[in-house]
Amino acid sequence: MRSWITAILFALTFSLWAYGAHDVPLDELIARAQSAHPGDQPALYIEIAERELKAADQLYGDGHIEEGHARVKDLVTYSDRAHDTAASSGKRIKNTEIALRRMAARLRDMKRSLTADDQAPLQTAADHLETLRANLLSHLFAK
């Protein structure tokens, strides 16, 4: 009976924590990720990268191409950090790989809505995320 209660409390706590991460300002989330336990950093860095992706999509939709490119550059930076911390800690590798795959696909979709001159940074970022993803997969299955 105690194990069930403990499991339920743990799940509830984790759910509240995960839900609360969406309400935290980006600057605070970045600070939290930098000071977090190495096993928790990949999820936080992925959350930051996903927020950057969402912001870039909004900026591209509003016609702010240069600001969108800056957000994509930040997305790549935090994706690199998520990759590095997942690979070094051995934690959340699969979740990080899945998130990187989804973000790369979203970048390719976003690229199609831009002019040919503005597509290159998104394609480069998508290719980089695919490289990170493949690296995580090889790390995951190397064991």
C-alpha positions in Angstrom: 0.0 0.0 0.0 2.8 2.4 0.8 4.5 1.8 -2.5 1.3 2.7 -4.3 1.0 5.9 -2.4 4.6 6.7 -3.0 4.2 6.1 -6.7 1.1 8.2 -6.9 2.8 11.1 -5.0 5.8 10.8 -7.2 3.7 10.9 -10.4 1.7 13.9 -9.1 4.9 15.8 -8.1 6.5 15.1 -11.5 3.3 16.1 -13.3 3.1 19.4 -11.4 6.8 20.1 -12.1 6.4 19.4 -15.8 3.3 21.5 -16.0 5.0 24.3 -14.1 7.9 24.3 -16.5 5.7 25.8 -19.2 4.8 28.7 -17.1 8.4 29.6 -16.1 9.9 32.6 -18.1 12.6 31.5 -20.5 15.4 33.3 -18.7 14.5 31.5 -15.5 14.3 28.2 -17.3 17.7 28.7 -18.7 19.1 29.5 -15.3 17.4 26.4 -13.9 18.8 24.2 -16.6 22.4 25.4 -16.0 22.2 24.7 -12.3 20.2 21.5 -12.5 21.5 18.0 -11.8 23.1 16.6 -15.0 20.4 13.9 -15.3 17.7 16.6 -15.4 19.5 19.0 -17.8 18.6 17.2 -21.1 14.8 17.7 -20.5 15.2 21.3 -19.5 17.4 22.1 -22.5 14.9 20.4 -24.8 12.1 22.5 -23.2 14.2 25.6 -24.0 14.9 24.5 -27.5 11.2 23.8 -28.1 10.3 27.2 -26.9 12.8 28.8 -29.2 11.3 26.8 -32.1 7.8 28.0 -31.2 9.1 31.6 -31.0 10.9 31.2 -34.3 7.8 29.9 -36.0 5.8 32.8 -34.7 8.5 35.3 -35.9 8.6 33.8 -39.4 4.9 33.9 -39.5 4.9 37.6 -38.6 7.6 38.3 -41.3 10.5 38.9 -38.9 13.0 36.7 -40.7 16.2 37.9 -39.0 14.8 37.5 -35.5 13.5 34.1 -36.5 17.0 33.1 -37.7 18.4 34.2 -34.3 15.9 32.0 -32.5 16.8 29.1 -34.7 20.5 29.6 -33.8 19.5 29.6 -30.1 17.5 26.4 -30.7 20.6 24.7 -32.1 22.7 25.9 -29.1 20.2 24.4 -26.6 19.8 21.3 -28.7 23.6 20.8 -28.6 23.5 21.2 -24.8 20.6 18.7 -24.5 22.6 16.2 -26.6 25.8 16.7 -24.7 24.2 16.4 -21.3 22.1 13.4 -22.3 25.2 11.6 -23.8 27.4 12.4 -20.8 24.9 11.5 -18.1 23.3 8.6 -19.9 19.9 9.9 -18.9 16.9 10.8 -21.0 18.7 9.8 -24.2 15.6 8.3 -25.9 13.4 11.3 -25.0 16.1 13.7 -26.2 16.4 11.8 -29.5 12.6 11.9 -30.0 12.4 15.6 -29.3 15.3 16.3 -31.7 13.6 14.3 -34.5 10.4 16.3 -34.0 12.1 19.6 -34.0 14.1 18.7 -37.1 10.8 17.8 -38.9 9.2 21.0 -37.7 12.1 23.0 -39.0 11.8 21.3 -42.4 8.1 22.2 -42.4 8.8 25.8 -41.5 11.4 26.0 -44.2 8.7 25.4 -46.9 6.9 28.5 -45.9 9.9 30.8 -46.5 11.4 32.2 -49.6 14.3 30.3 -51.2 16.8 32.8 -49.8 15.6 32.5 -46.2 15.5 28.6 -46.2 19.2 27.9 -45.7 19.5 28.5 -41.9 16.5 26.2 -41.3 17.8 23.4 -43.4 21.3 23.7 -41.8 19.7 23.6 -38.3 17.5 20.6 -39.3 20.5 18.7 -40.6 22.5 19.5 -37.5 19.6 18.2 -35.3 19.5 15.0 -37.4 23.3 14.6 -36.8 22.8 15.0 -33.0 19.9 12.6 -33.2 21.9 9.9 -35.0 24.7 10.4 -32.5 22.3 9.8 -29.6 20.9 6.7 -31.3 24.4 5.2 -31.8 25.2 6.1 -28.2 22.0 4.4 -27.1 22.5 1.2 -29.0 26.3 1.0 -28.5 25.7 -0.5 -25.0 
